[in-house]
Structures are given as C-alpha cells and as structure tokens.
Amino acid sequence: MAKTYGNFINGEWQPSACGKTFADFNPAHKHEVVAEFQESEAADATRAVDAASKAADGWARMAAPKRADFLRKASEILRRRRDEAAEALTREEGKNIGEARGEVDRSIGLLHFYSGQYTGLSGETIPSFMDTRFLYTYRAPLGVVALITPWNFPSAIPVWKSAPALLCGNTVVMKPSSLAPLSAAIFTEVLAEAGLPPGVFNFVTGGGRLIGETLINDSRVRGISFTGSREVGKSIMRTTADRLIRVGLEMGGKNPMIVMDDANIDRAVEDTVVGAFWAAGHKCTATSRAIVLEKSHDEFVEKIVKRTQALRIGDGMDPKTEICPIIDDNQLNKILEYVALGKKEGATLLTGGERLTSGAYADGHYMTPAIFSGMKPGMRTEQEEIFGPVLGIIKVKDLDEAIAVANKIDFGLAAGICTGNLKAAMEFSRRSDAGLIHVNSPTAGVELQSPFGGCKESTSGYREMGKAALDFYSQTKTVYMDA
Ligand code: NAD
C-alpha cells in the first residue's frame, strides 16, 4: 500500500486539520498511487509559518558554518538514498530513470556545494571618514521564506531553493506541486534525519491557490521564491506588491535553437532532439523552436524527423526509454490542443502529435513527439509555452533574421546556436535576449555552480543556483560602529 505523508511542521510529521489526503499518481501507470499527501487547509499553512517564525531567530544566530554542516549531512544522507529517491522521482514524474538519477545527483551536488559556501556570506570592510569608526557590511537573512515549486524537477528545484535559503539563515515553508510532491517529501525526511532544529524547515502539501496564497498573504513571510507558470508568477507579484517583500519568480520559456548554414547537421539534430524531447519536453529550458538557415533546412528537417521517429517511447523505469509519459491527462490534452492549433495556423505536421492508447501505452499518458515545419513567427504555437514534446521549425535566410525571430517573444529563458563560426557564436551570445545561452549544446542543460535564470517575462530578475542564489536569500546591512 502507498505510504501517506503528513505535513512536516515544527519538526513533526502531522495530518492536516481536515484529515483529507490526495494521491500522487504514476504517469506511466495512471491508476498506480505512488504516495498519499495531506490536502491541507489554510490553517495548516499558517501553523507552518508559526513554526518557521518561532525558529527564525535561533537559526539566524547560529554560526553559518554550523548551518552549513546540516547541508553537508543532508547531502550524505541523500547520497545514501540516491537509488530510492531516483526511482520515486521516475514513478511520480515519469522521466527516464537515468535522467532521474542525474536529477538526484544534482540535488546531492547542490547540498554539497552550498555546504561549502558559508565563506560566500561575507561582507565588506569600508574605510570610514571618521577616525573612530569601524564601517562594515554583513549579510542578514530575510526571515521566513516560502518556497513554491513545480512538478517537473520535483527533487532539484526544492533543493536549489532550500539549500541557499537555509545557509543564509532563513527558515523555510516549502509547498511542492501536488502533481509530484514525493521527491520533496523525501528531501524533507533527509533534512529531518540531518537533525535540523524544529521549525527551521516545514513542508505543507495541498491546493496551489489555497496554500500558496495563504503563504503569500502572511505578513510574517519576508521572501517568496516561486518556480512555475508565468500566469501564477505574475499573480504572486501583484499580490505581494503592496508589502514590498523580496519575490523571486522563475517561469516559462519558448526556447530557440538556431542552426547555422555551417553547422554540423548530425550534431545539431542530436542537440535539438535532446533539448526538445528528453523528459517529454517537460523542461522550462526545452527547445521548442528550431530556427534553421535556408541552406541547412532540408537536410536538418529530413534527419530530425527520421531520428525522432526512431525514439523509444515508454515507461521511464525502462532505462532504454527516450520519450517518457506526459505528467497527466490535463497536460496531455493541452499539448494535443496545441498540435491541432498548429495545423489550423498553417504549419505542417511532419510527424507525431498523436495520443498513444494501445497495448502498454493504454495504462499511461503517452503521445508521439511532434515536429512542425513551416512555423511562422507570431503564430500562437510559436509564441506560447506548450510544455510537451512539440518542436516547430522556422526557416530563415541569415543570422540577423534568426536572432530577430529568436528574440521576438515575451519569454527569454534559454537559447542555443549550432555553428562552427566563432563570429556568429559571439554575435548571437551578445544579442540573444535569453538568460542562458548555449553554443553547440542543447538549450536544456545547466550546471549547479553557475547562475540560473532568464530575462524578460521568464523571470523577476534574480538568479538561482551558484553563488548568485545567496544574493536573493540575504540582505546587506551596513554597520557604522563607533566606540
Ligand atoms: P504552476 O504555476 O501551475 O504551479 C507551480 C506551483 O505554484 C505549484 O506548487 C502550484 O501548486 C503553485 N500554485 C498554483 N497556483 C498558485 C497560486 N495562485 N498562488 C501560489 N501558488 C500557486 O506550474 P507547474 O505546472 O507546476 O510547472 C510548469 C511551469 O513551470 C512551466 O511554465 C515551466 O516553464 C515552469 N518552470 C520554470 C522553471 C524555471 O526555473 N524557469 C523550472 C521549471 C518549471
């Protein structure tokens, strides 16, 4: 029988006020319940903020290397539980077990990385105009922070928010997506085993609107870090505007890959397929537009269609699976509606875009990866985030046009170029509107020790991961000290 997780509040696993639960289903076997979680009420979220507020002063006063030591212990515990955590991730989110192990490894790496970053919590000493004055700055925590996370990286995103938040001395209330809360629950168990003091980290599950908005509207919450859709991100910004608290939003993308006329086409095809279709395109950094110069266009189209048709679709628990299931039926319907819209808008569907319902596929949410050619700038399918295995190919005449098409969009998360021409690569990396720029690598690859985030409507401007995350989770105080 599937395990039922409580909320984790003030160091204790506990049921929600109403006692109701909801199920976390396996997208590859849609009737299989992976685990049960609390359908919390507003009162549960408020109790989590009570606990985080109570713990805030003690945690902020603890020496940073001691706080860091909890993260080191957590990285060791998660390393011990790596295989189990990866399997749980595949079963709740669907992605291939190899990718799930990679994600859990990233979580372990993030905990390890931040456990060594306490030296990064330094300030400046500044020569004063006064003979007797010692003038310096230090980084103070924000206080209680609410971390709201999506379903598509259910292990790594909770960790990449929590680890720097805790290191900086904040206490945390985490609310994961109801579509995949198990990985965050395992992370909570890991933190509990590492011995975090009660109330420092709290975990509450339940409806996004109810729990999310309760946290956001609580005046004791001084920072919110949200990753998810642009619509919800903007609503959080509007709701919190009056309180002027720190808000970090990382949202969607519609990421282009430019294929130049000098590109190695086989490599460009591989990088585009990996970027567009791995994890069923459920990545904010997934490639969704291939912008291809005329000379490369026909060869690229022929080869990418052939490669895509050979991809193996199936349960992510099979290590040979390349295209995993879609997270749920709502998302699958939404993607298929976009495929229908692409046809209506006049793009040519070259392959895929069909629901799979027979044999082993009948048990899960499966579709064939779709490629459109003849996509035109400005079509809705070219502008809106689909968040599934759908790629549109746009033919352009030169680099200037390619960059103009790549940038003519409200999003600005990731962008890539395939070229052997250094000048083109430099020109693209200077003029691209994206926050993450790839030259000869898939748009969907990031490293934990470097800043992560987008431009334009993909972000509210802060960066996650790397040392940059410390700037979000701390505030500078300037001390004028006279004897
Ligand atoms: P979502 O916006 O539906 O939900 C994200 C989180 O917000 C969930 O925990 C949800 O319960 C919660 N939520 C929902 N309504 C809320 C409200 N009114 N107030 C507060 N919280 C609320 O997004 P999703 O479907 O879980 O994730 C997919 C989206 O996330 C895509 O747009 C994708 O591009 C984006 N994403 C971005 C990044 C990035 O770093 N830029 C990474 C991963 C995913």
Boltz pocket constraint, residues with backbone or C-beta under 6 A from the ligand:
constraints:
  - pocket:
      binder: B
      contacts: [[A, 148], [A, 149], [A, 150], [A, 151], [A, 152], [A, 153], [A, 175], [A, 176], [A, 177], [A, 178], [A, 206], [A, 207], [A, 208], [A, 209], [A, 211], [A, 212], [A, 213], [A, 216], [A, 227], [A, 228], [A, 229], [A, 230], [A, 232], [A, 233], [A, 235], [A, 236], [A, 250], [A, 251], [A, 252], [A, 253], [A, 283], [A, 284], [A, 285], [A, 385], [A, 387], [A, 413], [A, 454], [A, 458]]
      max_distance: 6.0
